[in-house]
Amino acid sequence: MVIGIGATLVMDLWGCIQQRLFKSPSLDYSLVARWLGHFARGRFRHSSIMAASPIANERAWGWIVHYAIGIVFAALLVYLWGVEWVRNPTLAPALVVGVGTVAVPFFVMQPAFGIGIAGAHTPSPTITRLKSLAAHTAFGLGLFLAASAWALRGA
């Protein structure tokens, strides 16, 4: 859990830096909660998630889900590389998982939000893809940094 939360914090820090440097808005996580909230109504795909009706407390739920997903992806890393990786973290596995997780927004969330595979229906698909890739690379770096901090705690 600690590694997933730490990695997600690094991803969010990158989002803040990106927002300030490039005047580029970050993902509104309330839209993730809105998407998930519509599952109960049998709706898994939207022509525009922005046009979908909001759900109660979607901003708070969006942030909770965002961090929960980070924890799940960190667990995936530990599952694939083992607990030994947590004791002696290396950068490559963390980046493999971090960058690999970009498949989820590219092939699941963005199409379900109505913006196409890998943001193909956005005004600037290349920028959308690069921002997603940068965020998930930051997440991968965060996995390594959080695991390194955790390993030092036990040293």
PyRosetta script that sets phi, psi and omega in degrees:
from pyrosetta import init, pose_from_sequence

init()
pose = pose_from_sequence("MVIGIGATLVMDLWGCIQQRLFKSPSLDYSLVARWLGHFARGRFRHSSIMAASPIANERAWGWIVHYAIGIVFAALLVYLWGVEWVRNPTLAPALVVGVGTVAVPFFVMQPAFGIGIAGAHTPSPTITRLKSLAAHTAFGLGLFLAASAWALRGA")
pose.set_psi(1, -43.5)
pose.set_omega(1, -177.2)
pose.set_phi(2, -62.0)
pose.set_psi(2, -41.7)
pose.set_omega(2, -179.4)
pose.set_phi(3, -66.4)
pose.set_psi(3, -42.7)
pose.set_omega(3, 179.0)
pose.set_phi(4, -64.4)
pose.set_psi(4, -42.5)
pose.set_omega(4, 178.2)
pose.set_phi(5, -65.6)
pose.set_psi(5, -45.1)
pose.set_omega(5, 179.0)
pose.set_phi(6, -61.1)
pose.set_psi(6, -43.5)
pose.set_omega(6, 179.9)
pose.set_phi(7, -65.0)
pose.set_psi(7, -39.0)
pose.set_omega(7, 179.1)
pose.set_phi(8, -68.4)
pose.set_psi(8, -35.5)
pose.set_omega(8, 174.8)
pose.set_phi(9, -61.8)
pose.set_psi(9, -41.9)
pose.set_omega(9, 177.7)
pose.set_phi(10, -62.9)
pose.set_psi(10, -42.2)
pose.set_omega(10, 177.4)
pose.set_phi(11, -59.8)
pose.set_psi(11, -43.4)
pose.set_omega(11, 179.6)
pose.set_phi(12, -68.6)
pose.set_psi(12, -36.5)
pose.set_omega(12, 175.5)
pose.set_phi(13, -61.4)
pose.set_psi(13, -44.3)
pose.set_omega(13, 176.4)
pose.set_phi(14, -59.5)
pose.set_psi(14, -40.6)
pose.set_omega(14, 178.1)
pose.set_phi(15, -59.7)
pose.set_psi(15, -40.2)
pose.set_omega(15, 177.6)
pose.set_phi(16, -66.5)
pose.set_psi(16, -42.8)
pose.set_omega(16, 178.2)
pose.set_phi(17, -63.0)
pose.set_psi(17, -46.2)
pose.set_omega(17, 179.5)
pose.set_phi(18, -59.6)
pose.set_psi(18, -41.7)
pose.set_omega(18, -179.8)
pose.set_phi(19, -62.3)
pose.set_psi(19, -42.5)
pose.set_omega(19, -178.7)
pose.set_phi(20, -74.1)
pose.set_psi(20, -44.5)
pose.set_omega(20, -176.6)
pose.set_phi(21, -71.3)
pose.set_psi(21, -42.3)
pose.set_omega(21, -172.1)
pose.set_phi(22, -110.0)
pose.set_psi(22, 5.3)
pose.set_omega(22, -177.6)
pose.set_phi(23, 51.3)
pose.set_psi(23, 42.8)
pose.set_omega(23, -174.0)
pose.set_phi(24, -114.3)
pose.set_psi(24, 119.7)
pose.set_omega(24, -179.3)
pose.set_phi(25, -67.6)
pose.set_psi(25, 147.1)
pose.set_omega(25, 176.9)
pose.set_phi(26, -90.0)
pose.set_psi(26, 171.4)
pose.set_omega(26, 179.9)
pose.set_phi(27, -62.5)
pose.set_psi(27, 136.5)
pose.set_omega(27, 174.8)
pose.set_phi(28, -85.9)
pose.set_psi(28, 104.9)
pose.set_omega(28, -174.9)
pose.set_phi(29, -66.2)
pose.set_psi(29, -14.9)
pose.set_omega(29, 174.8)
pose.set_phi(30, -63.1)
pose.set_psi(30, -27.0)
pose.set_omega(30, 178.4)
pose.set_phi(31, -68.7)
pose.set_psi(31, -31.1)
pose.set_omega(31, 176.0)
pose.set_phi(32, -65.2)
pose.set_psi(32, -45.2)
pose.set_omega(32, 178.2)
pose.set_phi(33, -65.2)
pose.set_psi(33, -38.7)
pose.set_omega(33, 178.4)
pose.set_phi(34, -60.8)
pose.set_psi(34, -45.3)
pose.set_omega(34, 178.9)
pose.set_phi(35, -59.2)
pose.set_psi(35, -51.0)
pose.set_omega(35, -179.6)
pose.set_phi(36, -64.4)
pose.set_psi(36, -36.5)
pose.set_omega(36, 179.6)
pose.set_phi(37, -62.9)
pose.set_psi(37, -29.7)
pose.set_omega(37, 179.2)
pose.set_phi(38, -78.8)
pose.set_psi(38, -11.5)
pose.set_omega(38, 176.4)
pose.set_phi(39, -57.6)
pose.set_psi(39, -41.1)
pose.set_omega(39, -178.5)
pose.set_phi(40, -61.7)
pose.set_psi(40, -22.7)
pose.set_omega(40, 178.4)
pose.set_phi(41, -94.5)
pose.set_psi(41, 6.6)
pose.set_omega(41, 179.2)
pose.set_phi(42, 79.5)
pose.set_psi(42, 15.2)
pose.set_omega(42, -178.2)
pose.set_phi(43, -109.2)
pose.set_psi(43, 115.6)
pose.set_omega(43, -176.7)
pose.set_phi(44, -112.4)
pose.set_psi(44, -13.9)
pose.set_omega(44, -176.4)
pose.set_phi(45, -137.1)
pose.set_psi(45, 142.6)
pose.set_omega(45, -177.4)
pose.set_phi(46, -129.5)
pose.set_psi(46, 147.5)
pose.set_omega(46, 172.9)
pose.set_phi(47, -72.8)
pose.set_psi(47, -28.8)
pose.set_omega(47, 173.1)
pose.set_phi(48, -155.7)
pose.set_psi(48, 113.4)
pose.set_omega(48, 179.3)
pose.set_phi(49, -63.8)
pose.set_psi(49, -27.5)
pose.set_omega(49, 178.6)
pose.set_phi(50, -65.0)
pose.set_psi(50, -32.0)
pose.set_omega(50, -178.8)
pose.set_phi(51, -85.5)
pose.set_psi(51, -13.2)
pose.set_omega(51, 179.7)
pose.set_phi(52, -67.8)
pose.set_psi(52, 149.0)
pose.set_omega(52, -179.2)
pose.set_phi(53, -66.1)
pose.set_psi(53, 137.3)
pose.set_omega(53, 179.2)
pose.set_phi(54, -64.3)
pose.set_psi(54, 158.7)
pose.set_omega(54, 174.0)
pose.set_phi(55, -111.5)
pose.set_psi(55, 160.8)
pose.set_omega(55, -179.2)
pose.set_phi(56, -60.9)
pose.set_psi(56, 132.7)
pose.set_omega(56, 174.9)
pose.set_phi(57, 57.9)
pose.set_psi(57, 33.3)
pose.set_omega(57, -174.0)
pose.set_phi(58, -63.7)
pose.set_psi(58, -30.9)
pose.set_omega(58, 178.8)
pose.set_phi(59, -64.3)
pose.set_psi(59, -49.2)
pose.set_omega(59, 179.2)
pose.set_phi(60, -63.5)
pose.set_psi(60, -46.0)
pose.set_omega(60, 178.9)
pose.set_phi(61, -61.9)
pose.set_psi(61, -37.1)
pose.set_omega(61, 179.2)
pose.set_phi(62, -60.6)
pose.set_psi(62, -43.7)
pose.set_omega(62, 178.9)
pose.set_phi(63, -68.4)
pose.set_psi(63, -38.8)
pose.set_omega(63, 177.6)
pose.set_phi(64, -61.9)
pose.set_psi(64, -46.2)
pose.set_omega(64, 179.9)
pose.set_phi(65, -64.1)
pose.set_psi(65, -41.4)
pose.set_omega(65, 178.9)
pose.set_phi(66, -55.8)
pose.set_psi(66, -47.4)
pose.set_omega(66, -179.8)
pose.set_phi(67, -72.6)
pose.set_psi(67, -34.6)
pose.set_omega(67, 176.6)
pose.set_phi(68, -63.2)
pose.set_psi(68, -40.3)
pose.set_omega(68, 177.4)
pose.set_phi(69, -63.5)
pose.set_psi(69, -40.9)
pose.set_omega(69, 176.6)
pose.set_phi(70, -59.4)
pose.set_psi(70, -40.1)
pose.set_omega(70, 178.2)
pose.set_phi(71, -65.7)
pose.set_psi(71, -41.9)
pose.set_omega(71, 179.2)
pose.set_phi(72, -63.4)
pose.set_psi(72, -43.2)
pose.set_omega(72, 179.1)
pose.set_phi(73, -65.9)
pose.set_psi(73, -35.8)
pose.set_omega(73, 175.8)
pose.set_phi(74, -65.1)
pose.set_psi(74, -39.7)
pose.set_omega(74, 177.2)
pose.set_phi(75, -63.3)
pose.set_psi(75, -36.3)
pose.set_omega(75, 176.7)
pose.set_phi(76, -61.2)
pose.set_psi(76, -43.6)
pose.set_omega(76, 178.2)
pose.set_phi(77, -59.7)
pose.set_psi(77, -47.3)
pose.set_omega(77, -179.8)
pose.set_phi(78, -65.0)
pose.set_psi(78, -37.9)
pose.set_omega(78, 177.8)
pose.set_phi(79, -62.7)
pose.set_psi(79, -44.6)
pose.set_omega(79, -176.6)
pose.set_phi(80, -73.5)
pose.set_psi(80, -39.0)
pose.set_omega(80, -176.0)
pose.set_phi(81, -106.1)
pose.set_psi(81, -8.6)
pose.set_omega(81, 175.1)
pose.set_phi(82, 86.6)
pose.set_psi(82, 165.6)
pose.set_omega(82, -179.3)
pose.set_phi(83, -64.0)
pose.set_psi(83, -27.3)
pose.set_omega(83, 178.6)
pose.set_phi(84, -59.1)
pose.set_psi(84, -34.1)
pose.set_omega(84, 178.1)
pose.set_phi(85, -62.5)
pose.set_psi(85, -36.7)
pose.set_omega(85, 179.3)
pose.set_phi(86, -65.3)
pose.set_psi(86, -36.9)
pose.set_omega(86, 179.5)
pose.set_phi(87, -71.9)
pose.set_psi(87, -34.6)
pose.set_omega(87, -178.7)
pose.set_phi(88, -135.4)
pose.set_psi(88, 72.0)
pose.set_omega(88, -174.7)
pose.set_phi(89, -67.7)
pose.set_psi(89, 143.9)
pose.set_omega(89, 173.7)
pose.set_phi(90, -125.6)
pose.set_psi(90, 157.1)
pose.set_omega(90, -172.8)
pose.set_phi(91, -70.7)
pose.set_psi(91, -40.8)
pose.set_omega(91, -172.2)
pose.set_phi(92, -57.0)
pose.set_psi(92, -51.2)
pose.set_omega(92, 179.5)
pose.set_phi(93, -60.1)
pose.set_psi(93, -38.3)
pose.set_omega(93, 179.4)
pose.set_phi(94, -63.6)
pose.set_psi(94, -41.7)
pose.set_omega(94, 178.4)
pose.set_phi(95, -70.5)
pose.set_psi(95, -36.2)
pose.set_omega(95, 177.0)
pose.set_phi(96, -59.1)
pose.set_psi(96, -47.9)
pose.set_omega(96, -179.9)
pose.set_phi(97, -69.4)
pose.set_psi(97, -46.4)
pose.set_omega(97, -178.9)
pose.set_phi(98, -57.4)
pose.set_psi(98, -52.5)
pose.set_omega(98, -179.8)
pose.set_phi(99, -67.7)
pose.set_psi(99, -37.7)
pose.set_omega(99, 179.4)
pose.set_phi(100, -61.9)
pose.set_psi(100, -30.1)
pose.set_omega(100, -179.1)
pose.set_phi(101, -69.3)
pose.set_psi(101, -11.8)
pose.set_omega(101, 177.4)
pose.set_phi(102, -64.7)
pose.set_psi(102, -16.9)
pose.set_omega(102, 176.5)
pose.set_phi(103, -61.5)
pose.set_psi(103, -31.5)
pose.set_omega(103, -178.2)
pose.set_phi(104, -64.7)
pose.set_psi(104, -53.4)
pose.set_omega(104, 176.6)
pose.set_phi(105, -66.2)
pose.set_psi(105, -39.7)
pose.set_omega(105, -177.8)
pose.set_phi(106, -60.6)
pose.set_psi(106, -45.9)
pose.set_omega(106, -169.8)
pose.set_phi(107, -108.7)
pose.set_psi(107, -8.3)
pose.set_omega(107, 179.1)
pose.set_phi(108, -119.5)
pose.set_psi(108, -63.8)
pose.set_omega(108, -171.0)
pose.set_phi(109, -70.2)
pose.set_psi(109, -50.1)
pose.set_omega(109, -176.9)
pose.set_phi(110, -61.8)
pose.set_psi(110, -44.6)
pose.set_omega(110, 174.5)
pose.set_phi(111, -61.3)
pose.set_psi(111, -39.9)
pose.set_omega(111, -179.6)
pose.set_phi(112, -68.5)
pose.set_psi(112, -26.3)
pose.set_omega(112, 178.2)
pose.set_phi(113, -80.4)
pose.set_psi(113, -10.4)
pose.set_omega(113, 179.5)
pose.set_phi(114, 93.0)
pose.set_psi(114, 13.7)
pose.set_omega(114, -180.0)
pose.set_phi(115, -109.1)
pose.set_psi(115, 11.0)
pose.set_omega(115, 173.2)
pose.set_phi(116, 83.6)
pose.set_psi(116, 169.4)
pose.set_omega(116, 177.2)
pose.set_phi(117, -63.4)
pose.set_psi(117, 127.2)
pose.set_omega(117, -179.8)
pose.set_phi(118, 51.4)
pose.set_psi(118, 40.2)
pose.set_omega(118, 176.0)
pose.set_phi(119, 65.5)
pose.set_psi(119, 26.1)
pose.set_omega(119, -175.0)
pose.set_phi(120, -59.7)
pose.set_psi(120, -25.2)
pose.set_omega(120, -177.7)
pose.set_phi(121, -100.5)
pose.set_psi(121, 16.5)
pose.set_omega(121, 175.9)
pose.set_phi(122, -87.6)
pose.set_psi(122, 164.2)
pose.set_omega(122, 179.1)
pose.set_phi(123, -60.4)
pose.set_psi(123, -31.9)
pose.set_omega(123, -179.6)
pose.set_phi(124, -134.1)
pose.set_psi(124, 80.0)
pose.set_omega(124, -176.2)
pose.set_phi(125, -56.5)
pose.set_psi(125, -38.8)
pose.set_omega(125, -179.3)
pose.set_phi(126, -63.7)
pose.set_psi(126, -43.0)
pose.set_omega(126, 178.1)
pose.set_phi(127, -64.3)
pose.set_psi(127, -42.6)
pose.set_omega(127, 178.1)
pose.set_phi(128, -58.6)
pose.set_psi(128, -44.7)
pose.set_omega(128, -179.2)
pose.set_phi(129, -65.9)
pose.set_psi(129, -44.2)
pose.set_omega(129, -179.5)
pose.set_phi(130, -63.9)
pose.set_psi(130, -39.4)
pose.set_omega(130, 178.3)
pose.set_phi(131, -64.5)
pose.set_psi(131, -41.7)
pose.set_omega(131, 177.9)
pose.set_phi(132, -64.2)
pose.set_psi(132, -44.9)
pose.set_omega(132, 179.9)
pose.set_phi(133, -62.9)
pose.set_psi(133, -42.4)
pose.set_omega(133, 178.9)
pose.set_phi(134, -63.7)
pose.set_psi(134, -42.4)
pose.set_omega(134, -179.9)
pose.set_phi(135, -63.0)
pose.set_psi(135, -42.1)
pose.set_omega(135, -178.2)
pose.set_phi(136, -76.1)
pose.set_psi(136, -27.3)
pose.set_omega(136, 172.1)
pose.set_phi(137, -67.4)
pose.set_psi(137, -42.2)
pose.set_omega(137, 176.1)
pose.set_phi(138, -60.7)
pose.set_psi(138, -39.5)
pose.set_omega(138, 176.6)
pose.set_phi(139, -60.9)
pose.set_psi(139, -44.4)
pose.set_omega(139, 178.3)
pose.set_phi(140, -61.1)
pose.set_psi(140, -43.9)
pose.set_omega(140, 176.0)
pose.set_phi(141, -62.0)
pose.set_psi(141, -39.5)
pose.set_omega(141, 177.4)
pose.set_phi(142, -63.2)
pose.set_psi(142, -37.0)
pose.set_omega(142, 175.8)
pose.set_phi(143, -58.5)
pose.set_psi(143, -46.0)
pose.set_omega(143, 180.0)
pose.set_phi(144, -64.8)
pose.set_psi(144, -47.1)
pose.set_omega(144, -178.1)
pose.set_phi(145, -64.1)
pose.set_psi(145, -43.4)
pose.set_omega(145, -180.0)
pose.set_phi(146, -66.2)
pose.set_psi(146, -41.4)
pose.set_omega(146, 178.4)
pose.set_phi(147, -66.6)
pose.set_psi(147, -38.0)
pose.set_omega(147, 178.2)
pose.set_phi(148, -63.7)
pose.set_psi(148, -43.1)
pose.set_omega(148, 177.8)
pose.set_phi(149, -63.1)
pose.set_psi(149, -41.0)
pose.set_omega(149, 179.3)
pose.set_phi(150, -64.4)
pose.set_psi(150, -42.6)
pose.set_omega(150, -179.6)
pose.set_phi(151, -64.9)
pose.set_psi(151, -38.8)
pose.set_omega(151, 178.8)
pose.set_phi(152, -65.2)
pose.set_psi(152, -32.4)
pose.set_omega(152, 178.6)
pose.set_phi(153, -59.2)
pose.set_psi(153, -37.3)
pose.set_omega(153, -177.6)
pose.set_phi(154, -90.4)
pose.set_psi(154, -6.5)
pose.set_omega(154, -176.3)
pose.set_phi(155, -74.7)
pose.dump_pdb("model.pdb")
